[in-house]
Amino acid sequence: MLADSPRLSDIHPFYADLCNTLYDRDHYKLALGQINTAKSLCDAVARDMIRMVKYGDSLYRCKCLKRAALGRMCTILKRQRASLSYLEEVRKHMSRLPALDPNTRTLLMCGLPNVGKSSFMNKITRADVDVQPYAFTTKSLFVGHADYKYLRWQVIDTPGILDHPLEQRNTIEMQAITALAHLTCSVLYFMDISEQCGFTIGQQCNLFKSIGPLFANKQLVVVINKIDAQPWDTLDEGSRSMIETMVKESGPNTTMLQMSNVSEEGVSRVKNHACDKLLAARVDSRVSGNKVDSVMNRLQVVYPTARDGVIREAYIPESVTRERERTTAGSSKGKSIKSRIGYAPTVDDGEEEEGDTTPAESGDDDEAMTDDNATDAIRKKTARELMWENGGPGVWAPDYREGYDLADPEWRFDAVPQILDGKNIADYVDPDIDAKLQLLEEEEERLNEEYAAADMDGDDGAESLDEMETAQVNEIRDRVKIARKYKDRSGGRNRPALPREIRGRIKDRHDDSAKLKASAIDKRLGDVGVDATQMLERGRKRERDAPRERRRKGRAAAGDADMEDAEKDEEDEEMKEEGGRGLSKGAIKRQRKARDESVRRERSQARSHSRPREPSQMGLKDDDMVKLAKRVEKKGQRKWFGGSGEGDHTKSVHLVQWCNTGKKRNGTHYQR
């Protein structure tokens, strides 16, 4: 806060006085001083606490010292609540101030309230200042920008000024006084000769005289406004002489202009005149200063000396001279001949000069451009002529390679090499590649035809087929070819391939048409010429054998269950005999439960791969090799064993809460 707040002694005097007017310089400095004092106190508290923390015997004591330091700092800052609130309001108001540059080209408008300053600003800039028919509509400085002679100008609209002593002026008026006192600008003093503003011409002249010292060393323009309501020529003689005398007594830098915001008469003239006066004044101030002499001392003008007495005139090539003579002689108007091919006829094409008996037609120049005489033979056709000869715009384009500047002009039209990995692709391309590829394709087609012919000749019983059967065979082969092409092409499969074990199953049991029955299989395979009799018979046999296998497995499982029940009964009898020797019913029940668990564990290990096996079953030599293999396995898993991943939700506790909270006197507990 202290570093970002503006220092009134380091900023421009205009901004310093503006802050004094708006915020009170003494109050502003006092608030910043109090904040600076609070900062020093907080730094002192921090130093003391850091010194005490070094002697803290536990983390709890350090935490208590930290809380105490923060509490003291908060108490210090709470006492500065008023200063902080004031500086916050100042910051908000400063952020809303216009971006005003005190050193740029500026036009400053001043005068009594409601004389037309804001309306003039809206006319010459893109600013949108509120304009109302009552006094003090403008309560602060407004900035706009205008362009003149390719330069950016800053235009400032000030609040109205009343004619009373400086001590009685309020904050709104003092903003205009501050701008007049500190800005190097061209001042436009507005006067309302129609007196619609509520002030007489005499009061406006008195205000001009009272703020006259602020116009010193400034370019002043007295703007007579609202001439649409009260023309200057019809103004009474006394008022007119009073204004003229005031302008004459104000000095040589003062001029008077007339304008009207309603009819916009004289608005541009006032703006241009004020800008010109300020530009001339800025140039004079630079010339009269010491900077010009210092710059001139660093400049040195060198004049070349003649090496001999020969006069060397400008050299014009002979080709240029001949072209000038030809165009002068061939043109009826003395102008250079230009081809009009591709141009629409104009009015000048049909004009006829005085003394000429033949009108100049558009085709004459084209004929003059294309004559095959000795002079035209050396003339080069333009790109436009070549364009129209070769099809017009969009059809022909010039070859820019003609303008290449190379060591050998024959290189201009060579093909630009394509470089890949630092090597020219053309060096690795066979020039006869197209012809060789054509030969390979022809050979492939010939081999395919020979293979198809040999396949047709080698079919068993092909000679005994009649025409209808031959046509069916050819149709089947064509369908097979189409199916292969459809399968190989990209995007041919519009659905995922089904696993082999479920391809023949029913897709939807509620859809009868989707069921793959024996008749449907026989029909589909028969369409492609395959005999499915043996395949269907094999499927029926497997269906008949499946129930027998299931019944056999069921009987075997029932026999095993009976044997287990018999074993359990024998064990129960043994336990009863042992119970007669002192075992209780609970002990017998626990033994039976332990026996059942051991049986289940053995069965589980028999089904799993984690049961202990012999080294020879695992492909190892002996137990030492098993230990070595386990050691190598653990070493390989060390990089990911025990590492936390995205599925681990445990939180490591660095400081146990019960060891560092609560109050307890010094004791032997090392945690506190």
C-alpha positions as MATLAB code, in Angstrom:
seq = 'MLADSPRLSDIHPFYADLCNTLYDRDHYKLALGQINTAKSLCDAVARDMIRMVKYGDSLYRCKCLKRAALGRMCTILKRQRASLSYLEEVRKHMSRLPALDPNTRTLLMCGLPNVGKSSFMNKITRADVDVQPYAFTTKSLFVGHADYKYLRWQVIDTPGILDHPLEQRNTIEMQAITALAHLTCSVLYFMDISEQCGFTIGQQCNLFKSIGPLFANKQLVVVINKIDAQPWDTLDEGSRSMIETMVKESGPNTTMLQMSNVSEEGVSRVKNHACDKLLAARVDSRVSGNKVDSVMNRLQVVYPTARDGVIREAYIPESVTRERERTTAGSSKGKSIKSRIGYAPTVDDGEEEEGDTTPAESGDDDEAMTDDNATDAIRKKTARELMWENGGPGVWAPDYREGYDLADPEWRFDAVPQILDGKNIADYVDPDIDAKLQLLEEEEERLNEEYAAADMDGDDGAESLDEMETAQVNEIRDRVKIARKYKDRSGGRNRPALPREIRGRIKDRHDDSAKLKASAIDKRLGDVGVDATQMLERGRKRERDAPRERRRKGRAAAGDADMEDAEKDEEDEEMKEEGGRGLSKGAIKRQRKARDESVRRERSQARSHSRPREPSQMGLKDDDMVKLAKRVEKKGQRKWFGGSGEGDHTKSVHLVQWCNTGKKRNGTHYQR';
ca = [
       0.000    0.000    0.000;
       2.756    2.450    0.935;
       4.788    1.650   -2.181;
       1.838    1.920   -4.600;
       0.355    5.124   -3.151;
       1.536    8.221   -5.091;
       4.034   10.501   -3.352;
       2.861   14.087   -3.794;
       6.421   15.377   -3.894;
       7.404   13.082   -6.796;
       4.434   13.461   -9.178;
       3.567   16.302  -11.575;
       2.544   19.563   -9.842;
      -0.844   19.400  -11.554;
      -1.621   16.042   -9.955;
      -0.196   17.180   -6.608;
      -2.491   20.231   -6.495;
      -5.422   18.157   -7.779;
      -4.936   15.691   -4.909;
      -4.766   18.623   -2.494;
      -8.036   19.932   -3.900;
      -9.859   16.619   -3.862;
      -8.420   14.795   -0.855;
      -6.652   17.392    1.346;
      -2.876   17.030    1.218;
      -2.420   17.107    5.025;
      -5.032   14.431    5.680;
      -3.546   12.213    2.963;
       0.004   12.510    4.297;
      -1.153   11.963    7.885;
      -2.977    8.739    6.944;
       0.061    7.399    5.081;
       2.274    8.318    8.039;
       0.064    6.414   10.448;
       0.125    3.346    8.209;
       3.915    3.607    7.995;
       4.131    3.750   11.798;
       1.878    0.683   12.094;
       4.149   -1.128    9.650;
       7.196   -0.332   11.777;
       5.424   -1.577   14.920;
       4.436   -4.846   13.222;
       8.037   -5.349   12.087;
       9.241   -4.792   15.646;
       6.738   -7.334   16.994;
       7.868   -9.844   14.391;
      11.545   -9.367   15.305;
      10.830   -9.833   19.013;
       8.793  -12.973   18.469;
      11.399  -14.502   16.142;
      13.995  -13.896   18.848;
      11.769  -15.622   21.426;
      10.934  -18.553   19.162;
      14.600  -19.501   19.110;
      14.309  -20.364   22.798;
      11.013  -22.277   22.519;
      11.282  -25.708   24.177;
       8.427  -27.319   22.225;
       6.245  -26.910   19.174;
       3.362  -25.901   21.412;
       5.349  -23.011   22.879;
       6.307  -21.855   19.357;
       2.680  -22.000   18.325;
       1.650  -19.932   21.342;
       4.307  -17.316   20.518;
       3.055  -17.139   16.949;
      -0.543  -16.611   18.072;
       0.547  -13.910   20.467;
       2.482  -12.082   17.732;
      -0.459  -12.221   15.308;
      -2.783  -10.940   18.011;
      -0.558   -7.927   18.727;
      -0.285   -7.176   14.993;
      -4.071   -7.315   14.588;
      -4.515   -4.966   17.535;
      -2.122   -2.456   15.953;
      -3.954   -2.596   12.615;
      -7.394   -2.291   14.233;
      -6.348    1.084   15.629;
      -5.708    2.281   12.055;
      -9.250    1.573   10.879;
     -10.037    5.234   10.144;
      -6.846    5.775    8.132;
      -7.356    2.577    6.143;
     -10.957    3.511    5.318;
      -9.889    6.983    4.158;
      -7.092    5.613    1.960;
      -9.481    3.043    0.466;
     -11.911    5.808   -0.538;
      -9.025    7.809   -2.011;
      -7.900    4.767   -3.994;
     -11.385    4.215   -5.405;
     -11.716    7.880   -6.425;
      -8.250    7.955   -8.016;
      -9.126    4.905  -10.106;
     -12.055    6.853  -11.588;
      -9.993    9.929  -12.543;
      -9.466   10.413  -16.309;
      -6.116    9.532  -17.873;
      -4.746   13.030  -18.403;
      -1.241   13.661  -19.792;
       0.105   17.075  -18.637;
       2.860   17.154  -21.295;
       0.922   16.455  -24.505;
      -0.845   18.854  -26.892;
      -3.926   20.068  -25.004;
      -6.965   22.251  -25.622;
      -8.499   23.525  -22.353;
     -12.010   24.987  -22.236;
     -13.100   27.284  -19.398;
     -15.747   29.875  -18.628;
     -18.915   30.410  -16.656;
     -21.393   27.526  -16.244;
     -23.762   26.654  -19.096;
     -21.975   28.639  -21.819;
     -21.495   25.659  -24.238;
     -18.166   24.073  -23.254;
     -19.449   20.484  -23.028;
     -21.430   20.818  -26.272;
     -18.299   21.973  -28.100;
     -16.349   19.017  -26.698;
     -18.976   16.567  -27.914;
     -18.741   18.128  -31.393;
     -14.971   17.838  -31.878;
     -14.272   14.618  -29.937;
     -15.853   11.231  -29.437;
     -16.494   11.961  -25.756;
     -20.044   11.834  -24.424;
     -20.285   14.547  -21.781;
     -23.665   15.129  -20.183;
     -25.288   18.395  -21.376;
     -28.216   19.879  -19.425;
     -29.852   23.361  -19.390;
     -28.757   24.137  -15.819;
     -25.509   25.209  -14.173;
     -22.756   22.877  -12.938;
     -23.800   19.848  -14.978;
     -20.065   19.142  -15.329;
     -18.633   18.601  -11.835;
     -15.191   17.189  -12.676;
     -12.577   17.178  -15.415;
     -13.520   15.308  -18.604;
     -10.932   14.296  -21.208;
     -11.539   13.656  -24.915;
      -9.268   13.241  -27.930;
      -9.345   14.784  -31.392;
      -7.177   14.489  -34.530;
      -5.651   17.420  -36.379;
      -2.807   17.337  -38.916;
      -2.256   13.633  -38.231;
      -1.640   14.374  -34.535;
      -3.603   13.317  -31.474;
      -4.895   16.231  -29.380;
      -6.133   16.116  -25.810;
      -9.291   18.145  -25.116;
     -10.217   18.919  -21.478;
     -13.633   20.111  -20.363;
     -13.521   21.904  -17.002;
     -16.391   22.722  -14.617;
     -17.830   26.219  -14.643;
     -16.089   29.001  -12.672;
     -17.971   31.701  -10.767;
     -16.697   35.247  -10.252;
     -15.765   35.428   -6.560;
     -12.514   35.337   -4.536;
     -10.274   32.295   -4.626;
     -10.896   31.451   -0.977;
     -14.641   31.129   -1.579;
     -14.384   28.737   -4.525;
     -15.474   25.161   -3.890;
     -13.821   21.884   -4.902;
     -15.566   21.779   -8.305;
     -14.282   25.210   -9.312;
     -10.794   24.556   -7.950;
     -10.336   21.684  -10.391;
     -10.629   24.128  -13.295;
      -8.290   26.615  -11.568;
      -5.702   23.860  -11.018;
      -5.808   22.825  -14.677;
      -5.401   26.453  -15.831;
      -2.461   26.992  -13.491;
      -0.344   23.954  -14.365;
      -1.108   22.774  -17.924;
       0.731   24.130  -20.968;
      -2.155   24.345  -23.380;
      -4.280   26.462  -25.669;
      -7.120   27.997  -23.628;
     -10.598   28.510  -25.089;
     -12.596   31.013  -23.009;
     -16.283   30.651  -23.891;
     -18.705   33.591  -23.727;
     -22.490   33.469  -24.203;
     -23.532   36.737  -25.875;
     -27.200   35.651  -25.848;
     -27.050   35.641  -22.006;
     -29.103   32.419  -21.936;
     -26.640   31.020  -19.398;
     -27.993   33.405  -16.725;
     -24.967   35.702  -16.628;
     -24.616   39.067  -18.343;
     -21.823   39.974  -20.714;
     -20.377   42.283  -18.047;
     -20.165   39.421  -15.528;
     -18.442   37.246  -18.102;
     -15.906   39.995  -18.810;
     -15.275   40.464  -15.075;
     -14.564   36.720  -14.689;
     -12.142   36.931  -17.612;
     -10.258   39.756  -15.890;
     -10.229   38.009  -12.487;
      -8.633   34.795  -13.845;
      -6.476   36.716  -16.344;
      -3.193   35.943  -14.502;
      -3.784   32.230  -15.192;
      -3.691   32.934  -18.964;
      -0.067   34.110  -18.868;
       2.234   32.387  -21.371;
      -0.735   30.583  -22.909;
      -2.370   30.807  -26.316;
      -5.835   32.249  -25.658;
      -8.900   32.137  -27.887;
     -12.053   34.008  -26.834;
     -14.965   32.029  -28.318;
     -18.185   34.030  -28.884;
     -20.793   31.268  -28.643;
     -24.509   31.002  -29.450;
     -24.451   33.364  -32.425;
     -27.485   31.476  -33.765;
     -29.588   33.016  -30.956;
     -27.810   36.403  -30.901;
     -25.731   37.271  -34.007;
     -22.596   39.287  -33.406;
     -23.585   41.986  -35.904;
     -26.884   42.747  -34.136;
     -25.296   42.919  -30.658;
     -25.560   46.316  -28.989;
     -22.592   48.611  -29.421;
     -21.708   48.805  -25.721;
     -21.421   45.045  -25.222;
     -19.495   44.622  -28.436;
     -16.989   47.344  -27.576;
     -16.579   45.867  -24.058;
     -15.627   42.459  -25.494;
     -13.276   43.956  -28.107;
     -11.535   46.070  -25.484;
     -11.143   43.018  -23.215;
      -9.552   40.995  -26.037;
      -7.216   43.850  -27.000;
      -6.027   44.407  -23.418;
      -5.358   40.709  -22.778;
      -2.272   40.677  -25.010;
      -1.029   39.692  -28.459;
      -1.654   35.970  -27.861;
      -5.433   36.480  -27.691;
      -7.784   36.147  -30.651;
     -11.558   36.201  -30.912;
     -13.707   33.816  -32.971;
     -17.441   33.270  -33.351;
     -19.286   29.954  -33.462;
     -22.542   28.150  -32.724;
     -22.925   24.599  -31.408;
     -26.502   24.335  -32.719;
     -25.814   25.248  -36.350;
     -22.167   24.072  -36.124;
     -21.056   27.318  -37.713;
     -17.429   28.067  -36.943;
     -16.840   24.898  -34.854;
     -14.085   23.537  -37.095;
     -12.570   26.990  -37.515;
     -12.244   27.442  -33.741;
     -10.667   24.005  -33.329;
      -8.185   24.439  -36.197;
      -7.189   27.955  -35.089;
      -6.531   26.867  -31.508;
      -4.461   23.881  -32.668;
      -2.415   26.000  -35.082;
      -1.647   28.583  -32.382;
      -0.478   25.920  -29.951;
       1.688   24.196  -32.605;
       3.359   27.495  -33.511;
       3.970   28.300  -29.841;
       5.517   24.884  -29.174;
       7.854   25.277  -32.176;
       8.898   28.782  -31.059;
       9.610   27.556  -27.536;
      11.872   24.815  -28.847;
      13.720   27.132  -31.221;
      14.266   29.778  -28.566;
      15.588   27.249  -26.067;
      19.117   25.934  -25.651;
      18.321   22.547  -27.132;
      18.562   23.831  -30.696;
      22.124   25.078  -30.232;
      23.214   21.787  -28.695;
      21.676   19.857  -31.588;
      23.228   22.112  -34.232;
      26.655   21.629  -32.678;
      26.341   17.892  -33.227;
      25.330   18.254  -36.893;
      27.923   18.446  -39.645;
      27.117   19.173  -43.296;
      29.609   17.829  -45.835;
      29.863   19.422  -49.293;
      31.611   17.289  -51.983;
      34.496   18.864  -53.878;
      34.818   18.519  -57.657;
      37.577   16.185  -58.814;
      37.979   17.981  -62.174;
      36.382   20.668  -64.316;
      34.233   18.335  -66.447;
      30.485   19.027  -66.377;
      28.562   15.773  -66.093;
      24.907   16.012  -67.063;
      22.167   13.473  -66.464;
      22.411   10.391  -68.689;
      19.275    9.116  -70.436;
      19.539    5.747  -72.237;
      18.830    5.689  -75.963;
      15.986    3.181  -75.567;
      14.180    5.598  -73.251;
      14.697    8.438  -75.697;
      13.301    6.406  -78.611;
      10.285    5.349  -76.544;
       9.546    8.973  -75.662;
       9.790   10.051  -79.296;
       7.557    7.204  -80.436;
       4.851    7.878  -77.854;
       4.929   11.610  -78.574;
       4.620   11.074  -82.331;
       1.979    8.348  -82.078;
      -0.326   10.041  -79.571;
      -2.781   12.592  -80.902;
      -2.941   14.366  -77.552;
       0.726   14.286  -76.722;
       0.195   11.673  -73.960;
       1.935    8.356  -73.701;
       0.160    5.533  -75.501;
      -1.339    2.892  -73.236;
      -3.096   -0.283  -74.275;
      -6.814   -0.355  -73.417;
      -7.239   -4.097  -73.880;
      -9.487   -5.391  -71.132;
     -10.681   -1.936  -70.011;
     -14.232   -0.636  -70.371;
     -14.623    2.351  -72.713;
     -14.606    5.758  -71.003;
     -15.708    9.279  -71.906;
     -12.139   10.241  -72.778;
     -12.031    7.581  -75.480;
     -14.632    9.473  -77.522;
     -13.406   13.035  -76.925;
     -12.064   15.049  -79.798;
      -9.586   17.870  -79.400;
      -9.978   21.143  -81.167;
      -8.500   20.991  -84.610;
      -8.723   17.211  -84.889;
     -10.947   15.817  -87.580;
     -10.941   12.186  -86.417;
     -12.073   11.187  -82.926;
      -9.660    9.170  -80.839;
     -11.095    5.719  -80.552;
     -10.152    3.144  -77.978;
      -8.726    0.797  -80.585;
      -6.229    3.347  -81.991;
      -3.933    3.080  -79.015;
      -4.046   -0.717  -79.125;
      -3.123   -0.638  -82.800;
      -0.296    1.734  -82.047;
       0.877   -0.641  -79.331;
       0.896   -3.644  -81.663;
       2.332   -2.176  -84.893;
       5.032   -4.422  -86.345;
       7.390   -1.642  -87.334;
      11.007   -1.321  -86.420;
      10.300    0.748  -83.324;
       7.676   -1.609  -81.898;
       9.769   -4.690  -82.589;
      12.003   -3.909  -79.615;
       9.082   -3.154  -77.304;
       8.298   -5.836  -74.718;
       4.703   -6.848  -74.114;
       3.298   -6.053  -70.747;
       1.884   -8.648  -68.362;
      -1.624   -7.282  -68.910;
      -1.378   -7.806  -72.674;
      -0.118  -11.339  -72.195;
      -2.961  -12.003  -69.740;
      -5.639  -10.987  -72.254;
      -3.928  -12.945  -75.037;
      -3.952  -16.125  -72.910;
      -7.511  -16.142  -71.589;
      -7.898  -13.123  -69.304;
      -7.863  -12.789  -65.506;
      -8.051  -16.014  -63.523;
      -6.858  -18.114  -66.479;
      -3.291  -16.922  -67.006;
      -0.748  -15.868  -64.419;
       2.779  -14.588  -65.049;
       5.734  -16.874  -64.451;
       7.677  -15.194  -61.670;
      10.668  -17.418  -62.276;
      11.693  -15.099  -65.114;
      12.779  -12.550  -62.518;
      15.052  -14.938  -60.594;
      18.632  -13.664  -60.364;
      20.824  -16.774  -60.537;
      24.406  -17.393  -61.560;
      23.252  -19.243  -64.660;
      20.014  -17.910  -66.243;
      19.220  -21.425  -67.487;
      18.670  -22.537  -63.872;
      15.621  -20.299  -63.421;
      13.061  -22.781  -64.743;
      14.504  -25.909  -63.102;
      12.231  -27.870  -60.779;
      12.721  -26.984  -57.126;
      14.086  -30.101  -55.360;
      12.219  -31.710  -52.474;
      14.554  -32.335  -49.534;
      13.843  -35.049  -46.936;
      16.311  -35.747  -44.111;
      18.922  -33.689  -45.904;
      18.685  -35.680  -49.135;
      17.169  -34.867  -52.499;
      14.199  -37.114  -53.210;
      14.813  -36.917  -56.953;
      18.136  -38.762  -56.480;
      16.265  -41.816  -55.198;
      13.417  -41.907  -57.738;
      13.678  -44.196  -60.769;
      12.748  -42.185  -63.874;
      11.202  -45.334  -65.430;
       9.083  -46.146  -62.389;
       5.773  -45.508  -64.175;
       6.623  -47.802  -67.071;
       7.807  -50.567  -64.753;
       4.671  -50.273  -62.647;
       2.527  -50.605  -65.772;
       4.386  -53.757  -66.777;
       3.906  -55.257  -63.305;
       0.173  -54.568  -63.364;
      -0.185  -56.124  -66.808;
       1.745  -59.213  -65.660;
      -0.454  -59.532  -62.573;
      -3.623  -59.386  -64.660;
      -2.284  -62.038  -67.036;
      -1.345  -64.372  -64.172;
      -4.775  -63.958  -62.605;
      -6.448  -64.882  -65.876;
      -4.220  -67.943  -66.292;
      -4.906  -69.062  -62.720;
      -8.667  -68.690  -63.199;
      -8.517  -70.672  -66.452;
      -6.449  -73.430  -64.818;
      -8.874  -73.575  -61.900;
     -11.811  -73.977  -64.247;
     -10.034  -76.722  -66.211;
      -9.034  -78.671  -63.062;
     -12.534  -79.001  -61.590;
     -13.767  -82.574  -61.241;
     -16.805  -83.248  -63.282;
     -16.708  -79.806  -64.907;
     -17.143  -81.411  -68.325;
     -20.333  -83.199  -67.234;
     -22.033  -79.946  -66.073;
     -24.712  -78.540  -68.249;
     -25.175  -74.857  -68.978;
     -27.450  -74.154  -65.978;
     -25.080  -75.830  -63.506;
     -22.110  -73.968  -64.986;
     -23.970  -70.690  -64.570;
     -24.711  -71.550  -60.920;
     -21.049  -72.362  -60.246;
     -19.948  -69.079  -61.801;
     -22.526  -67.208  -59.728;
     -21.282  -68.863  -56.518;
     -17.690  -67.915  -57.333;
     -18.688  -64.334  -58.085;
     -20.465  -64.111  -54.740;
     -17.396  -65.462  -52.954;
     -15.214  -62.837  -54.641;
     -17.647  -60.072  -53.682;
     -17.721  -61.327  -50.084;
     -13.919  -61.319  -49.913;
     -13.670  -57.805  -51.314;
     -16.358  -56.576  -48.914;
     -14.511  -58.149  -46.028;
     -11.114  -56.686  -46.959;
     -12.217  -53.152  -47.708;
     -12.014  -50.478  -44.983;
     -15.338  -49.995  -43.221;
     -16.724  -53.226  -44.622;
     -17.589  -54.501  -41.191;
     -20.195  -52.322  -39.639;
     -20.390  -54.424  -36.445;
     -17.849  -56.074  -34.134;
     -16.770  -59.630  -34.919;
     -18.349  -62.220  -32.626;
     -16.225  -64.828  -30.820;
     -16.197  -68.213  -32.478;
     -17.867  -70.008  -29.564;
     -21.031  -67.849  -29.730;
     -21.340  -67.200  -33.453;
     -23.927  -69.954  -33.917;
     -25.948  -69.153  -30.820;
     -29.327  -67.501  -30.825;
     -29.003  -63.727  -30.785;
     -32.480  -63.059  -29.470;
     -34.525  -65.887  -27.962;
     -37.759  -63.916  -28.458;
     -37.132  -63.554  -32.204;
     -37.958  -66.772  -34.052;
     -36.401  -65.539  -37.273;
     -33.067  -65.053  -35.476;
     -32.849  -68.694  -34.318;
     -30.211  -70.601  -36.240;
     -31.976  -73.906  -36.929;
     -30.708  -76.918  -38.831;
     -32.905  -76.108  -41.811;
     -31.584  -72.536  -41.924;
     -27.977  -73.794  -41.779;
     -28.645  -76.310  -44.565;
     -30.271  -73.586  -46.707;
     -27.489  -71.011  -46.209;
     -24.673  -73.430  -46.931;
     -26.596  -74.860  -49.858;
     -26.822  -71.379  -51.405;
     -23.025  -71.234  -51.588;
     -22.683  -74.832  -52.807;
     -21.606  -76.615  -49.591;
     -23.086  -79.977  -48.475;
     -23.972  -79.669  -44.752;
     -25.432  -83.166  -44.214;
     -22.494  -84.601  -42.254;
     -22.121  -81.445  -40.185;
     -25.771  -81.480  -39.138;
     -25.618  -85.193  -38.277;
     -22.577  -84.562  -36.065;
     -24.404  -81.759  -34.262;
     -27.460  -83.953  -33.611;
     -25.218  -86.676  -32.170;
     -23.568  -84.213  -29.771;
     -26.959  -83.009  -28.625;
     -28.035  -86.635  -27.874;
     -24.780  -87.378  -25.997;
     -24.895  -84.215  -23.826;
     -27.744  -85.374  -21.465;
     -26.003  -88.721  -20.887;
     -22.773  -86.945  -19.869;
     -24.648  -84.669  -17.484;
     -26.416  -87.666  -15.875;
     -23.127  -89.506  -15.457;
     -21.472  -86.521  -13.784;
     -24.504  -86.136  -11.484;
     -24.292  -89.761  -10.340;
     -20.576  -89.408   -9.642;
     -21.160  -86.262   -7.602;
     -23.965  -87.983   -5.618;
     -21.655  -90.904   -4.840;
     -18.979  -88.581   -3.544;
     -21.516  -86.836   -1.319;
     -22.663  -90.202    0.133;
     -19.096  -91.169    0.849;
     -18.480  -87.847    2.622;
     -21.623  -88.309    4.720;
     -20.493  -91.787    5.706;
     -17.071  -90.461    6.696;
     -18.696  -87.730    8.776;
     -20.864  -90.290   10.554;
     -17.808  -92.408   11.399;
     -15.952  -89.359   12.709;
     -18.977  -88.370   14.780;
     -19.041  -91.837   16.301;
     -15.363  -91.564   17.183;
     -15.939  -88.157   18.760;
     -18.828  -89.546   20.790;
     -16.589  -92.317   22.090;
     -13.931  -89.705   22.977;
     -16.690  -87.552   24.535;
     -17.542  -90.438   26.749;
     -13.928  -90.181   27.926;
     -14.305  -86.499   28.984;
     -14.912  -84.287   25.845;
     -17.828  -81.901   26.069;
     -20.288  -81.173   23.304;
     -18.676  -77.744   22.650;
     -15.261  -79.325   22.188;
     -16.682  -81.878   19.786;
     -18.351  -79.039   17.827;
     -15.082  -77.058   17.633;
     -13.167  -80.096   16.400;
     -15.764  -80.746   13.699;
     -15.563  -77.069   12.588;
     -11.759  -77.181   12.434;
     -11.906  -80.381   10.383;
     -14.354  -78.835    7.896;
     -12.190  -75.742    7.496;
      -9.092  -77.842    6.828;
     -10.976  -79.785    4.167;
     -12.170  -76.575    2.480;
      -8.665  -75.136    2.577;
      -7.208  -78.222    0.916;
      -9.825  -78.062   -1.834;
      -9.181  -74.348   -2.363;
      -5.431  -74.895   -2.640;
      -6.044  -77.731   -5.076;
      -8.059  -75.381   -7.302;
      -5.635  -72.393   -7.053;
      -2.151  -71.831   -8.423;
      -0.764  -70.675   -5.067;
      -0.503  -74.109   -3.471;
       3.039  -75.182   -2.644;
       4.605  -77.201   -5.421;
       7.794  -79.128   -5.838;
      10.762  -77.310   -7.445;
      10.651  -79.701  -10.380;
       7.002  -78.746  -11.030;
       7.978  -75.073  -11.213;
      10.858  -75.728  -13.600;
      13.568  -75.266  -10.938;
      16.344  -77.565   -9.776;
      16.069  -77.515   -5.957;
      14.975  -75.377   -2.989;
      17.979  -73.061   -3.344;
      16.872  -72.193   -6.843;
      13.342  -71.521   -5.525;
      14.713  -69.075   -2.942;
      16.839  -67.375   -5.578;
      13.824  -67.015   -7.895;
      11.752  -65.471   -5.079;
      14.577  -63.044   -4.298;
      14.825  -61.932   -7.932;
      11.026  -61.526   -8.092;
      10.976  -59.296   -5.008;
      13.845  -57.222   -6.369;
      11.935  -56.602   -9.581;
       8.785  -55.642   -7.666;
      10.610  -53.287   -5.331;
      10.057  -50.257   -7.572;
       6.276  -50.523   -7.277;
       5.811  -52.434   -4.036;
       4.604  -50.170   -1.251;
       4.212  -47.064   -3.442;
       1.068  -45.016   -3.046;
      -1.206  -44.772   -6.047;
      -4.464  -43.101   -6.975;
      -6.404  -45.844   -5.149;
      -4.684  -45.190   -1.807;
      -6.725  -42.893    0.437;
      -4.612  -43.062    3.580;
      -3.238  -39.775    4.943;
       0.149  -39.678    6.595;
       0.090  -37.792    9.902;
       3.232  -35.724   10.410;
       2.233  -34.238   13.783;
      -0.054  -36.265   16.003;
      -2.891  -34.073   17.174;
      -3.010  -35.244   20.794;
       0.730  -34.612   21.141;
       0.492  -30.939   20.103;
      -2.837  -29.662   21.437;
      -4.141  -28.806   24.879;
      -2.365  -27.372   27.895;
      -0.048  -29.333   30.156;
       2.692  -28.293   32.508;
       6.278  -29.309   31.944;
       6.831  -32.989   32.588;
       8.706  -36.013   31.348;
       6.554  -36.611   28.262;
       8.836  -36.146   25.303;
       5.938  -35.605   22.916;
       4.993  -32.239   24.450;
];
